[in-house]
Amino acid sequence: MTYRSTQSALVTRVRELVFDTGTPTWTNDQIAAALDAHRVSHTNEKLRSEQVLLPTGVKLYREHFSEFTNWESSAVLRDATGATLTPTAGAGLTDYLIGYFYFSAGQNPPVYIDGKTYDVYAAAADILEDWAAVAKDEFDFTSAGATYGKKAAAKGQVFTQYEALIKRYRAMSQPRVVRLVRGDTNVRVR
């Protein structure tokens, strides 16, 4: 897929996970493609709303939370009538990555969200696996205290660390649900 500016925070997060923050190895399009492979669309998700009680006794709902994280910033928030809502932006306020939406003037529940979330850990693991595939023909070994091969010892250590990160990120990624459909009802399983 092609990179969209609404994926900016997500792409940055994946870059941080794969340590591609200096001179980038991966293009925004490549990271967007990895993210899009792990995208889930949501419609009419009801946010959890928390109230504050003002000194005047008025209840105000400023904070609304999604059970999902890593939202693309193109997500649309709506009220019960279907009217589009715009959360308050700024430092420490609305954060699509953690699924937190803030309304400084308050917004009575229910608040719904439509949009896409992404599994940044699965995308990061895919990127790291691609990196490992690029280096598949490189090798090194040590004999009698000397290192031989196409890799320097430092690169061999980096490769080993990337493999460990891949395992860690796969473990942290969201579980996938697969529906199995049985085609032949006459099959017996022993």
Buried (B, 14 or more C-beta within 10 A) or exposed (E): EEBBEBBEBBBBBBBEBBBBEEEEBBEBEBBBBBBBEBBEEBEEBBBEBEBEEEEEEEEBBBBBBBEBBBBBBEBEBBBEEEEEBEBEEEEEBBBBBEBBBBBEEBBEBBBBBBBBBBBBBBBBBBBBBBBEEEBEEEEBEEEEEEEEEEBEEEBBEBBEEBEEBBEBBBEBBBEEEEEEEEEEEEEEEE
